[in-house]
């Protein structure tokens, strides 16, 4: 049975289909509203809404779009996981699945003409319409990285030989697409946060601080800027207008601070405002674009008169301070509620704020090591600190022992970072050396299939649970144990462990579950350790 032309999209940019879903999430539900939100013409608003319906992300009720369950699941994901979900949807869609299967069946890939001929066979529509929508179909498959472009030699059909120096562009299955950690479908009905906060848990204090005190604390190293905020920079006019607000005593938004046990103040929300103050009082920029106080344009802090300087220095700022006693799960919630950068922070980005010290430094350092990048073949993305979290999981389960794990990964990893922060310099060096050793050994044993869950067609994606359990196994075995049993370990790994149903389940679904964690560690030590 042919595929209806109504199931063939005519919205070229897949990323804007996702924006269309976002617009509906934000209550822009008609075609006209969607067009305004994304920046379309009215007709494009309809095309993109229909495209999202084809993917099962939206549904239409009386000309008002609403999110499907799949759309709700998509909207809560970060950018990387949205892309993965879209790929999964495309691979399950009748049209795109048929195209992928057809291309996969050809060893040399398929040209534009060959794919178009195939589409004309499977789609119920006019040739002109199918030809017009061809580009949309291929844009989706290439922008999602499911397909890649390649070249093949042209065949002289009469002589049945390859033409010299003549090649054509073909589409092939991309067998190395976005090889990042295993993605687990979220349950949108579950919440990681407590149902109710108690007053004791919400230990958040209101405080006031003069601008001059802010400057002094920064000079003393008592104010910390988390890594994820450092690339967010205000333009000179934005900084200047904020300084103007301070001078005019106009109310400004409060600052949110997380205070650690040593008294350091970590800026959760308010980096740009604090930077505007600190940079101006350090004479790093001059005021520009002021409208209420135009006579101050072009002046640095040192060029202001003493009265204006005093007005800025004495200005009180409102702070909300999260005390160290606030439970980690609530801190996660608070960070994302008040973070004004727009993108929800990942757990590791938040840990990176809370546990600044040895742990954050060594994780950042190891993630940049060439041996780590080679061992995972650049398969764990540095975006959103995914690489750092994978390394942290290795240390957590190696040093704190998997049998001590009780199912709360956030606390387990947080406690590991606390412990790393208390380590001596020699202990940190030992951590680094252990990690380097494990990366070298696993790469030597498993090559380009290291930490990957292979499938029938390719070597597969990096699986973080597999990275964690394999790394811990190698860390806890001596060089002699590993080298003497190298052939045995390699054979057992590929032919027994990775084919074991319980082990595969334990690294693919509910990977943070206590039972699955203990299952995968028990399995690897049983299967890869030679029986005496």
Secondary structure, DSSP 8 states (H G I E B T S, - for coil): --EEGGGS-----HHHHHHHHHHHHTT--SHHHHHHHHT--HHHHHHHHHHHHHTTSEEEETTEEEE-HHHHHHHTS-HHHHHHHHHHHHHHSHHHHHHHHHHHT-TT-B-HHHHHHHHHHHEES-HHHHHHHHHHHHHHHHHTTSEEEEEEEEEETTTTEEEEEEEEEEEEE-TT-S--S------TT--SS-SS--TTT--EEEEEEEHHHHHHHHHTT-EEE-GGGTT----HHHHHHHHHHHHTT-----EEEEE-TT--EEEEE-HHHHHHHHHHHTT-----S-STTGGGTT--GGGS-HHHHHHHHH-EEEEEEE-TTS-HHHHHHHHHHH-TTSS---HHHHHHHHTTTHHHHHHHHHHT-HHHHHHTTT-S--GGGHHHHHHHHHHHHHHS-GGG--S-HHHHHHHHHHHHHT--HHHHHHHHHHHHHHHHHHHHHHGGGTTEE--SSSS-EE-HHHHHHHHHHHHTS-HHHHHHTHHHHHHHHHHTGGG-HHHHHHHHSSTTSHHHHHHHHHHHHHHHS---
